[in-house]
């Protein structure tokens, strides 16, 4: 609710706010069965106007894809302006105070490449 309210408050015409492109259930995806969403965040209103004027439109949007199969979620953020850049966030919710050392069952090689 608070996320939707904040999105509504920050939407002030074209080129601002959050646009939900897809919101549907999925089967046999990341984490099993869950809810898939695809959104576009229009961030132009959060950038100074002088800087916004020199940036291409593709640099003023961030795209989000999310697979929510609680207790597992995966979210990917991309910016069309920087095609080869993305941020992937995987989350596994456990009912403990954080005692699991290897929640994702990573191999030793994968663990060495991971920042905790």
MARLUMVEX-990076 format. One line per 5 residues: number of its first residue (from 1); their letters; for each residue x, y, z of N, C-alpha, C. Coordinates in steps of 0.1 Angstrom, whole numbers. Layout:
NUM) a) X:Y:Z:X:Y:Z:X:Y:Z ~ ...
! end
This chain:
1) xxxxx) 8:-12:0:0:0:0:9:13:0 ~ 19:13:9:27:25:10:35:28:-3 ~ 39:17:-10:47:18:-22:37:24:-33 ~ 25:19:-34:16:24:-43:12:39:-40 ~ 11:42:-28:7:56:-24:19:65:-28
6) xxxxx) 31:61:-25:43:70:-28:44:71:-44 ~ 41:60:-51:42:61:-66:32:71:-71 ~ 20:70:-66:9:80:-70:13:94:-67 ~ 19:96:-55:22:110:-51:33:116:-60 ~ 42:107:-65:53:112:-73:50:112:-88
11) xxxxx) 38:107:-92:35:108:-106:28:121:-109 ~ 34:129:-117:29:142:-120:29:144:-135 ~ 23:135:-143:23:136:-157:32:127:-164 ~ 33:128:-177:41:119:-185:55:120:-181 ~ 62:109:-181:77:109:-177:79:109:-163
16) xxxxx) 69:105:-155:72:104:-140:64:92:-134 ~ 69:88:-123:62:77:-116:65:63:-120 ~ 57:54:-117:59:39:-120:48:34:-129 ~ 52:27:-139:43:21:-149:44:6:-148 ~ 33:0:-145:33:-15:-144:29:-21:-157
21) xxxxx) 38:-28:-163:36:-33:-177:30:-47:-176 ~ 34:-55:-166:29:-69:-165:28:-72:-150 ~ 18:-80:-147:16:-85:-133:8:-98:-135 ~ 14:-109:-135:7:-122:-137:14:-133:-130 ~ 6:-144:-127:12:-156:-121:21:-163:-130
26) xxxxx) 30:-171:-125:39:-179:-134:40:-193:-127 ~ 43:-203:-136:45:-217:-131:59:-221:-134 ~ 65:-229:-126:78:-235:-128:89:-225:-132 ~ 89:-214:-126:99:-204:-128:109:-203:-117 ~ 116:-192:-115:125:-191:-104:118:-193:-91
31) xxxxx) 122:-202:-83:116:-205:-70:104:-213:-70 ~ 99:-218:-82:87:-226:-83:76:-218:-90 ~ 64:-217:-83:53:-210:-88:52:-197:-80 ~ 48:-186:-87:48:-173:-81:41:-162:-89 ~ 45:-150:-86:39:-138:-93:51:-131:-100
36) xxxxx) 49:-128:-113:59:-121:-121:53:-107:-123 ~ 62:-97:-121:59:-83:-125:70:-77:-133 ~ 66:-68:-142:75:-60:-149:71:-45:-149 ~ 80:-37:-144:76:-23:-142:87:-14:-148 ~ 83:-1:-151:92:9:-155:91:20:-145
41) xxxxx) 103:24:-140:104:36:-131:109:48:-139 ~ 101:58:-140:104:70:-147:111:80:-137 ~ 124:81:-138:132:88:-128:136:102:-131 ~ 131:107:-143:135:120:-147:132:132:-137 ~ 121:131:-130:117:141:-120:127:141:-108
46) xxxxx) 135:131:-107:144:131:-95:158:135:-99 ~ 160:140:-111:173:145:-116:172:160:-119 ~ 182:167:-116:181:182:-118:179:185:-133 ~ 171:195:-136:166:198:-150:178:200:-159 ~ 188:207:-155:200:209:-164:206:196:-168
51) xxxxx) 207:187:-159:213:174:-162:204:165:-170 ~ 191:166:-167:180:159:-175:180:163:-189 ~ 183:176:-192:182:181:-205:193:176:-215 ~ 204:171:-209:215:166:-217:215:151:-218 ~ 206:144:-211:205:129:-211:195:125:-221
56) xxxxx) 198:114:-228:187:108:-237:176:102:-228 ~ 164:101:-234:152:96:-227:154:82:-221 ~ 162:74:-228:165:60:-223:172:60:-210 ~ 179:71:-207:187:72:-194:178:76:-183 ~ 166:80:-185:157:85:-175:146:75:-171
61) xxxxx) 149:62:-174:140:51:-169:148:39:-165 ~ 142:32:-155:148:20:-150:137:10:-151 ~ 141:-2:-156:131:-13:-157:134:-23:-147 ~ 123:-29:-141:124:-39:-131:116:-51:-135 ~ 122:-63:-134:115:-76:-135:116:-83:-122
66) xxxxx) 105:-88:-117:105:-95:-104:97:-108:-104 ~ 104:-118:-99:97:-131:-97:96:-134:-82 ~ 84:-134:-77:81:-136:-63:75:-149:-61 ~ 83:-158:-56:78:-172:-52:81:-174:-37 ~ 75:-166:-29:79:-166:-14:80:-180:-9
71) xxxxx) 91:-184:-3:101:-175:4:113:-171:-5 ~ 112:-174:-18:123:-170:-27:118:-159:-36 ~ 126:-148:-38:123:-138:-48:136:-134:-56 ~ 134:-130:-68:145:-126:-76:140:-113:-83 ~ 149:-103:-83:145:-90:-90:157:-86:-98
76) xxxxx) 154:-81:-110:165:-76:-119:161:-62:-123 ~ 171:-53:-122:170:-39:-126:179:-36:-138 ~ 174:-30:-148:182:-26:-160:178:-12:-164 ~ 187:-6:-172:185:7:-177:187:6:-192 ~ 177:9:-201:179:7:-215:191:15:-221
81) xxxxx) 195:26:-214:206:34:-219:219:27:-218 ~ 221:18:-208:233:11:-205:229:-4:-207 ~ 229:-9:-219:224:-22:-223:230:-34:-216 ~ 243:-33:-213:250:-45:-207:250:-44:-192 ~ 244:-35:-186:244:-34:-171:231:-38:-165
86) xxxxx) 232:-46:-155:220:-50:-148:224:-53:-133 ~ 214:-52:-124:216:-56:-110:206:-67:-108 ~ 210:-79:-103:202:-90:-99:202:-92:-84 ~ 191:-93:-78:190:-94:-64:182:-107:-61 ~ 188:-117:-54:181:-129:-50:179:-128:-35
91) xxxxx) 167:-132:-30:164:-132:-16:157:-145:-12 ~ 162:-150:-1:156:-162:4:152:-160:18 ~ 139:-159:22:135:-157:35:135:-169:43 ~ 142:-169:55:143:-180:64:137:-176:77 ~ 131:-186:85:125:-183:98:136:-185:109
96) xxxxx) 147:-178:108:157:-179:118:164:-166:119 ~ 172:-164:129:179:-151:131:191:-149:122 ~ 192:-156:111:203:-154:101:214:-164:104 ~ 211:-175:108:222:-185:111:226:-193:99 ~ 218:-193:88:222:-201:76:234:-195:70
101) xxxxx) 245:-203:68:257:-199:62:256:-198:47 ~ 249:-208:41:249:-209:26:235:-211:22 ~ 226:-201:23:212:-202:20:210:-207:5 ~ 218:-203:-4:216:-206:-18:223:-219:-23 ~ 230:-226:-13:237:-238:-16:248:-235:-27
106) xxxxx) 255:-225:-26:266:-221:-36:277:-231:-35 ~ 284:-234:-46:296:-242:-46:307:-233:-40 ~ 318:-239:-36:330:-231:-31:334:-221:-41 ~ 334:-224:-54:339:-214:-64:329:-202:-65 ~ 316:-205:-64:306:-194:-64:307:-186:-51
111) xxxxx) 309:-192:-40:310:-185:-27:322:-175:-28 ~ 333:-179:-34:345:-170:-35:341:-157:-44 ~ 332:-159:-53:329:-147:-62:317:-139:-56 ~ 312:-143:-45:301:-136:-39:305:-126:-28 ~ 299:-115:-28:302:-105:-17:290:-106:-7
116) x) 294:-109:5:284:-110:16:284:-98:25
! end
